[in-house]
Amino acid sequence: MKPTSIADYIKPVAFLKQAVQATTVKSIMSLLSQLPIVDENDYAYDPSNPCKNWIEGKLHWIPLGKDRGNAGRIKLASRPEGPIAERTINGMEALIELMRRLELLQDSTAPAPQNPREAVARYFSLPPLDQIPRMQKNPLANIKGQKPQKFARDLARLLRVKVAYDKENKEFAVFIEDEGIGQTPIRMHETLLSLGSSDKGDKPYLIGLFGQGGSSTYATSEYSWCVSRRAAQLLDGKPDGVGWTVVKQMFPKNRRDPFYAYLTMG
């Protein structure tokens, strides 16, 4: 029987557990070796004929934003700290968007917050920064019945930034995880893997807009894993499931224009 899905080659649950724990280039390459990936020199994405040399049932490398000239824009950040901050902000936005969408399920006429400050006050009861020192000194201060410090710790668990260091290979791995709205597998290419596009133009309560900042993270790592799952209440008729891919820089044979690409089966 002709293979038609990744499950024909690997056990998805076990594979994903390994993927989210991979912290070195060696471990990631080992994972990728299990997959039916078409060699990057055997398939070159052509927007006028994307099916040329496509092999059904196998994974192919597709340029981010379907643009083979994407390297210049992805490498805009001059320092690696900036992209990490960008992805952390993306996580904050995912938490805000989750609360906004849940609010609309309860009341479809609820007005949108007009800025991020209003959003975090409405959905997370977070006071302005200049009020926090006074709250910490006030023994009676509380947020939703909790001491400010405990409330902040509980809230921080929804957005995590972790760093792993492999002494043997002298490699760092940065994990940015959030418990926000998430994305369905079928739409990952339109959001996390797009370039220069955004669905935030009509959402004044979010921070980002141009769909560029988060993409700069791909230039700071040799490999980047993207793993997401949509909040169960907000599937909008789409099937549930975990979407994942890996991003890396490509160096086409006999060409001098590297680009960034992600793995996909369709």
Summary of the structure (lengths in Angstrom):
residues: 266
radius of gyration: 20.7
end to end distance: 19.2
largest distance: 69.2
contacts: 705
relative contact order: 0.19
helix: 36%
strand: 17%
